[in-house]
Structures are given as structure tokens and as C-alpha cells.
Amino acid sequence: MEVLHPMKKKERSDEEYKKLIHRLNRIEGQIRGIKGMVENSAYCVDILIQSSAVSAAINAFNRELLANHIKTCVANDIRSGNDETIDELISMLKKLMK
């Protein structure tokens, strides 16, 4: 796992934290379910449908995290004159949209 900013931290509200963790817990459960399907020789199409659901769940997680990032970190940095955040955001979006 690549960590770009090991010194930076983000204080999240309890609500934001709970929402993100809830989504991650659901994704983790879906992944365990897919692993069980492979272990039990489930039909390929059934596994692919579940895998597609995981992809959608990860995309939803990314959208929520990105929205929170823009509303807080990016907005605060721009307000304080740190325009480097814009370049960082563009670079990150390029990676997300591969």
C-alpha cells in the first residue's frame, strides 16, 4: 500500500468515520463471501456478479471519501492559500480514473 503523505492526518467527525467504516466492513464481508464462493466451487457467473457488486461498493466508498476530502481538506487548503492541493487533487483523480 502506497502512502503518499505519511505525516499528514485527517480528523474525521464521528459521523464520517462511522459511515466509512460501515462501508468498509460491508466490502470486507462481500470479499469473504466471494472467497467462500471460490472455495466452494461456485459457478463463475455467480462469482462475477458478486465481484461486480464489490467494485460498485468500492466506487461508492471512493466517491464518499473524495467528496469529504474536497469539502474539508481541499477547501481549507485553498482558503489558506495552499494551491498545491489542487495539483494533488488532479493527480489523485487521474489515478482513480485509470
N, C-alpha and C positions, 0 to 999 in steps of 0.2 A: 504494500500500500504506500503510495507516494504522498508525503506530507510536504506541502509547499511552504507553509508558514508555521514552523514548529513553535515559535514564540507567541504567535497571535492566539488569542482566546476570544470566545463569544459568550457573553452572558445571555442566556435564554430565559424567557419568562417560564413559569411553571406550565402554563397552557401550551406554549410552543414545544417545550421539552416533552410533555406528555403525548402530544399529537405525533411528534416524530418517532418517539419510542414505540408508540402503539403501532404505527405503520411498519416499523422495522420488525417488531415482534410478529406481525401478521406475515410479512415477507419470509421471515425465518421459518415460520410454520409451513408456509407453502413450499419452501425449498426442502424441508424434511419430508413433506408429503411426496414430492417428486422423487426424492431419493428412495423412499419406500416403494414407489411405483416401479422404479427400475429394478430394485432388489426383488420385487415380486413378479417380474417379467410382464408388466402391464403392456398393453397394446401401444405401439408407437404414437398413433394419433392422439390417444388419451393423454400421454405424457406431453406431447407437443402443445395440446390445449392448455394444460396446467402451466407449462413453461411460458406460454404467451401471457397468461394471467399474471405471472411473476414479473414479466417485463413491463406490463401495464402498471403494476403496483410500484415498481422501482421508478418508473417515469412519474407517477403521481407524487412519490416521495421527493424526487428531484424538483418538481415544479413547486411544491410547498416550501422546500428549503431555499430554493432560488428566490421565490417571492419574499420570504422573510429576510434573506440576505440583502436584496435590493432595498426593501423598506427600511432596514436598520443600518447595516454596515456601510453599504454604498452611499445611501443618502447622508449619513452622518459624516463620512469622509469627504464627500463633495462639499457639504456645508462648511467644513473646516478647511477647505482649500486643497485637499489631497486628491488631485485629479488622476493620480496614478491608479486609483481604484477603478477608473473607467477602463483603462488598458487591461487591468487584471480581469475585469468582468468580461470583456470581449474575448480575451484568451481562454477563459474558462468556458464561455459559451461555445467556442469553436471545438473544444474537447468534448463537450456534452453532445454536440450535434454531429459527431462523426458517424 
